[in-house]
Amino acid sequence: MSNTYIGQACLLLKTLKNTANNQDIFLMTKRHAKARIINKTGHDIITASIVHKYSNNYKNMKTLGKIPNGATSSEYLEVEYNTGVGTLGKDWWLVTWQYDDEKVYYTDPNNFRGIFDFMEKIASSAASSEMSPVLADAMFNSEGTSGFKQHTLRSKDQNKFVDFILMPNGKVEIKSVSGTPSKTVYSSKKAKATA
């Protein structure tokens, strides 16, 4: 390839980059965002966890402390994701929480059946009040994304918050700076105490 063609290709890439608001759309870039929970359920949350998977590249999880009704979690999960050319990854999310020792609540998109399998496996190994973080940990360590909700992060989400708004009507809204909110529902399962 001659220097003329290389020079023309570099000029074309520079022009395209400038027309894309100076965003690095041609290079794969590792990015970070912050995920938090906004509790609008009508109940105080005693424990909650957020799990994020970016395809097979990154896995992030954090158990948060108490979140009073009407409040935003004081802690957040820092997540990793990629943007740019060559990034085929998807962002997958799971949120679990408890109001008391009786039930574990979890985001429950249509692609889900695995929660029941995990609940059965961990029910005998965790106290009722610890089911939310134990369930989140089991899902975090699984290799699949069954039971996870997809909400894609983009370059505009770099160092910004992704909000999981838990509503009282069994619905969850996921909002990020970059685009249209995602919606899913949540379900609950009775927490079993250890014998």
ChimeraX attribute file (.defattr): number of C-alpha atoms within 10 A of each C-alpha:
attribute: neighborCount
match mode: 1-to-1
recipient: residues
	/A:1	5
	/A:2	6
	/A:3	8
	/A:4	9
	/A:5	10
	/A:6	11
	/A:7	11
	/A:8	11
	/A:9	12
	/A:10	12
	/A:11	12
	/A:12	12
	/A:13	13
	/A:14	12
	/A:15	12
	/A:16	15
	/A:17	15
	/A:18	12
	/A:19	10
	/A:20	10
	/A:21	9
	/A:22	11
	/A:23	14
	/A:24	15
	/A:25	15
	/A:26	13
	/A:27	13
	/A:28	13
	/A:29	15
	/A:30	13
	/A:31	17
	/A:32	16
	/A:33	21
	/A:34	18
	/A:35	25
	/A:36	23
	/A:37	25
	/A:38	20
	/A:39	22
	/A:40	19
	/A:41	19
	/A:42	13
	/A:43	15
	/A:44	17
	/A:45	20
	/A:46	18
	/A:47	21
	/A:48	26
	/A:49	25
	/A:50	26
	/A:51	23
	/A:52	27
	/A:53	25
	/A:54	22
	/A:55	16
	/A:56	10
	/A:57	11
	/A:58	14
	/A:59	18
	/A:60	15
	/A:61	24
	/A:62	22
	/A:63	21
	/A:64	21
	/A:65	15
	/A:66	19
	/A:67	23
	/A:68	18
	/A:69	15
	/A:70	14
	/A:71	14
	/A:72	18
	/A:73	19
	/A:74	12
	/A:75	16
	/A:76	22
	/A:77	21
	/A:78	18
	/A:79	23
	/A:80	20
	/A:81	25
	/A:82	23
	/A:83	21
	/A:84	16
	/A:85	12
	/A:86	11
	/A:87	13
	/A:88	10
	/A:89	16
	/A:90	17
	/A:91	22
	/A:92	21
	/A:93	24
	/A:94	24
	/A:95	28
	/A:96	24
	/A:97	28
	/A:98	26
	/A:99	20
	/A:100	16
	/A:101	17
	/A:102	15
	/A:103	19
	/A:104	26
	/A:105	20
	/A:106	27
	/A:107	24
	/A:108	24
	/A:109	18
	/A:110	12
	/A:111	11
	/A:112	14
	/A:113	12
	/A:114	15
	/A:115	20
	/A:116	10
	/A:117	9
	/A:118	16
	/A:119	19
	/A:120	11
	/A:121	12
	/A:122	16
	/A:123	18
	/A:124	13
	/A:125	15
	/A:126	18
	/A:127	16
	/A:128	21
	/A:129	20
	/A:130	20
	/A:131	29
	/A:132	27
	/A:133	24
	/A:134	22
	/A:135	23
	/A:136	25
	/A:137	17
	/A:138	14
	/A:139	22
	/A:140	21
	/A:141	11
	/A:142	12
	/A:143	11
	/A:144	14
	/A:145	21
	/A:146	18
	/A:147	20
	/A:148	25
	/A:149	24
	/A:150	20
	/A:151	19
	/A:152	17
	/A:153	24
	/A:154	18
	/A:155	20
	/A:156	15
	/A:157	18
	/A:158	19
	/A:159	14
	/A:160	15
	/A:161	19
	/A:162	24
	/A:163	21
	/A:164	24
	/A:165	19
	/A:166	25
	/A:167	16
	/A:168	12
	/A:169	11
	/A:170	16
	/A:171	16
	/A:172	25
	/A:173	15
	/A:174	21
	/A:175	18
	/A:176	22
	/A:177	16
	/A:178	15
	/A:179	13
	/A:180	10
	/A:181	14
	/A:182	15
	/A:183	16
	/A:184	16
	/A:185	17
	/A:186	17
	/A:187	14
	/A:188	16
	/A:189	13
	/A:190	14
	/A:191	22
	/A:192	21
	/A:193	16
	/A:194	11
	/A:195	7
